[in-house]
Amino acid sequence: MRARELVRMQTPRPTLLRANSGGMQRFEQTKLFEEPEGAKESIKVSRKEKELYVVIRSVKPMHESLEEGESQMFKEDIQYLLEGLLPTRPLSTKCLSLSSIASKALQSQFRMQVRAHAVLPRLSLLMNNNREIINTESLALCTACVLYVLSRDKLPLDVDNMTFALIVRLLKGSYKSDLDSKTEKNEVVKARSKIAKLLESLDDSASKLLASSQVTVDRLVLEVVLAVYSHRSSWSDQFKTQLMKCGVIDHVARAYTECAIVVTNKALSAEDEVLKLNLKMLLRCSRVIENVTYHHKENQSALIVDDSFTLIASAAKVFHFLVNAVKQEHEKETTCSVSSLDSSPELPPSAPGLRSSGRNPTESTNASGAQKSKASSRYQLEGQQTETEIDELHESLQECLIDGLGMCLNLTNESELGSTKMGNQKDLLPCLIECVIHTPSIISEQNKHFDVITMSLGLLINLMLYSPLNRRQFMQATTQVPHFFESPSTSSSKVGRNPNEQSNKFKVRGEVSAVEAFVKFFLMQDRLVHEIEEEEKLNETNSTEDEDETQGGGPVSPRRSSRSRQRGNSSSGVDNLLSCSSPERKQGSKPGVSSSHSLDDEFVDDGEGGMIWIGRTTESEDSMLGPRDREKKEEEERNNVIQQALEASGKHMESCLIAAFTALLIGCILQGNMNNIKAVLRFMPGASFQSMIDQLERVHKFMGLTTVANTGLLTSISTQIAVLKDANQKAVTLDEHF
């Protein structure tokens, strides 16, 4: 074999080593290679130096060697640490091994290796075999710390049967506060100090706050439970029963009650980290309770009567606090927006620094007529806070409000005891009425209005369905005059204004009965449904006329109403755009005659009550575009019209569902009671419930076609349709009698 095939060397030549019996002798740089004349780039190795070189073949790439080295190092480390958890090892060795695992788990690479090699089940098996974990606080603390650090990962922690059994054992453990053994006291002190330092090294504020207080086994394990189960909703009935029987849900309900006491007794401040962390704890606890009680009667009944209805009382207090807190913060935000506009009148609405609250900035902050009570002073924001901090607090409050409504819905669903106890809580019914009637003054984001209204209506339906006492309280309840009420002077004017906007022509103040407010609320939603349907029919008619004129070759009518131009609000606009942009229609169009108007067409008033089309034709603009740009523009127009059609259909569906749920609530209030029927009929047009019956039948028919329809809800709708029809018959009989 030639020397150049064995090795290639570059100048300056390195120091060479020679192996002999006495070891390796170092030589200075000498001329060991002879360069032949005429070949300056060739390298020749002397025969006597050949023994110094070894040819290595099939060398692995660097990344493969690095990965294998990391895996081998992890296997050796974890094997060594797990051997320290054997039952025969002393207590100090076990605590040291667990502390080392928790420290290494702070690194994302180690957590990835733990997940890939299924280390957690092996660790759980070893700790379950240690019987002393039940009554040894130091060992339980170290074990809970390992689970806590692993649950902080972005990916959810995979909990198998062994890990679940370990969590249950840690929660059921009994740890004495006064330790008899001096060795155990020292181990507990060491374990707590190590865990506190480890928690302080984490980035999240929850861990740092937990480190500042006394670390306990229950608190660490509870954080693990909430981190694992608050994001999962698809649970089997068997697993829900197991969670309840093992006592996991009892700890969650107890934590919810403790956080409720802390939150309701604190002043609202965006700088208070304790308040933020307790709100997050409430949010996660309510999600776990909501999931575990969904379609599970046993868990629902157990949580209702648990600890003398403590959970229901805490949920009502939290709900009252959240409604007042969100309302106060929304009023403060609206006031700041109005003051900013007054101080800088030339500032456009879209300027940076102004936040869109979903309402007109010039609206009065007391649009709902709500008056500030003396007890609501503690909800005022304290100190100077940045906009980011306020947004974060506002978002947490709204999420807690919505998830709290979901938890209360499951606790009262088809439960007479739960509905009665929930309805008896102080200030709950007025808050629910306010969430439905005065939603724009409570929730600033319009995309959350539908969730708050429907969930509040659902909870009111659950409260009224089985409890005569709750129905009596509702009939006697009053509320501030809503923003959609009209004064007597304008009651005969044209209706159809946006329900989320308040007219500036009049402001009605005072109180009205809750029954009148809900009836007017239903009539407003029913009117919106009919207006959208009439607009769709009008658009279909106009699109048909335009197609007939285009096919006949006649000119397009220059006059057109403003409503008929909004084709994007119906499916006919989509069909018209797609048909006008098809190749057949383009080829059949005559030169000089516009077959259809583009979305950029403009209309101006001709001074005689009509509209003149002066829009830009596609002929002048599209002639300057290439084929690809023209296709791209047409695609954008299609997507724009389709998006507008979907938004219009979404508004129609939302109004239909809200109107149907309101009618369902009115039916639950009636229940064959003639006094209630007379009270409601006073506010119904024509003294008839036919409009409510029509809305319920429409929703019932639609839900019957879906595969995910709730059987209980369909049955309830059918029952209330029969109740309203019977009430109509009684109303007719009553009129004939008098």
Phi, psi and omega in degrees: 000138182285155183292325181293338177278343181274317187205150174235128183234148179240153178280146002285146186287138183283170176288135183256152180242142177240134180266130174216185184292333181273359180119201181259126179254134183269133178247145173286169181295115179234167181272087180267348184244135180256126181265119180293152180289142179084355179225084184286330183273349181280150180236132180236129181257133179291147182297325183288343177261005184294331183291348181281345190246139178232133179272124179250124182249159176056054177281133181286150176296164185294320183292326177292320177296322179293317180295317179294324177294319177295318179296317180294320178296318179297316180299318180292318180295314184290327177294319179294318181288322179291330176295334177285353180260007178297149182301336182279349182283153178290165184297319181296323179294319179296315180296321179294320179295317179294321178296322178294320178296318179296321179293318178291331181289351175293337179272136183294327179296320179293319178296323177295319177293322177298319179289323184287324184260011176053053181281326184299316175299322178294318178294319179296322178296317179296318182287330175291333177283345177274107182290337183283356180291339182287325185239008177250110188290322182297316179293321179293322178297315180295320178295315179296327178294320177298314179296323181295315181294321179293329180283348179282355181293156179295321177283141181295147181285131178277113183255113176264188183296320180295316180293321177296319177297323178294320178298317180296318179296321178293323179288328181273354183295146177247116184244124183286140178284325179257104182275134182282320184278134178292327178295318179295322177299315179297320180295322179293318179297317178297316182297317181294321179294319178295318181293321179297316178295321180293319180292326178293335179283346178285158186277327187287149182289334180296318179293321179293321177292324177294325179290329181289333177266179179285122182283129178234161180292317182299319182291318179296315181292324178296321176298322177295316181298315181292323179293329184275316192256354180282343181257001181249131182241337182269088179246148175280158179297327179295318180291323176298317177296320180295319177299322181286318182290328180282353178088007180292316182292329176298319177294323179293316179295323178293321177294323177298317180295318179295318178293326178297321178295318181293316185290315184290343179258010180251151173280146184283116180214132181287347180265357182276106181290327179296319178297316180298316182292324177290327175295319177294323177295318176299319180299313182290322178296318179295326178292319179295316180294322178297318181291323186281342179258001182288115181054042178220099186292323183295312178296323179297313181294321181295320180286332179293314184269000183294127175053048175057051175060034181291321182297318180294318179296318179294319179297321179294319179296317179296319180297317178297318178296316184294320180297314179293321181293314180295321180294316180296319181290323178294320177295321178295320179295318179294321178296319178296322179294318180293318179295325178294322178291324180292324181285333179227082185292338181275357182284127180290158182297333183267015183288152179296146179101341176261132179258135178279120182261007179084359180230167176293125182299339182273002179291153176289142180291343177258044182298324180278354181078008182288135179257143181282128178269167179294325183288344183275002182293334181284351178273357181290143177291137183249142174077178178271125183230147178282164181294326179294318179296319179294318178299318180296317178294317180298319178295319179295320179296316180293319178296319177297322179296314182291315179291329175294322175297320178297320178295316179295326177299315181290328180288334182255000184291118177053039180228112180292319180294314179296319179294319181294313181293322179293321179291336180281351181289144186291136174065010179285313183297316176298325178293321178294318178298320180293324179295332180273312188279323186246041182300316181298336179273356180250309183254124182279324182283122182292334181289350177257356180298316183297317180297315182294318182293312183293321180290323176294319176297320178297319178293322176296322177297317178297322181289325184273342189289321188246352187243110174296329178296319178294323178294322178294320178295323179293320180294334180267352185285152176231163179212164177292153182297124182291166181287340182269003176285145179249146176288160181302329182288339183244010183291334180267002180285172182292130181264172178124012179284163180296129181293341181268006180239145180255134179287138180272356182285335181209154176223113180266126179243161180120196181236150175228165178289151180296327180296313179298319181297318181287326177294316177294326177295319176296316181297324178295314179294321178295323178294320178297320179298314181292326179294319178295320179294318178296323179295322177296318179296319179295321179293321177297319179295316180294322179292325178294319179295320179296321179294320179295318180293323180292317180292330179280350178084003180281164179288154179284137182297128182284340183259134181201141179288157182295327181288325181289344179278345183273072183283343181291350183270009180212165180290336178294328176297322177295313180297320181295318181294317181294322181288324181287334181265007180284156182296326183295319181290326180291322181288328182277352182284144181275149177290139179088349180243123181283121181286332180199162179265143177280175179290345181266009180297148180235146179232142178233159180284133181271002179087354181241020180090000180249180181237136178249133180276118176237023188292165178280124180283154179290344183289324183281324183272316184290339179293337180270355181260151175280175181299318181292317179295324179292318177295322179296319179295318178296323179294320177296321178296318178299313181297324180295315181292320179296320179296319177295322178294320178294321178296319179295317179293326177294319176297322179296316180293319179298315180296322178297314182292319179295318178296320180293318179294323176294319176296323177296321177295317178298321178296322178293329180286325183293295177049037178077006180278118184293325179296317178293323179297317179296320182294323181282322182296337180297333184254356179274135178293130181075008180051047182216148178262019186295323180295322176293320179297319180297316179295318179294320179294324178295313180292322178297320178293319180294315181292331176293337179277342182274155181271346182254021182291143178278121182296320179296321179293319177298318178296319179295320178296317178298320180295316182287333173297317177295322179295317180292322176296319177295321177294324176298317180295319178293325178295320178295316179297322179294320178294319179294327182289322181265000000 
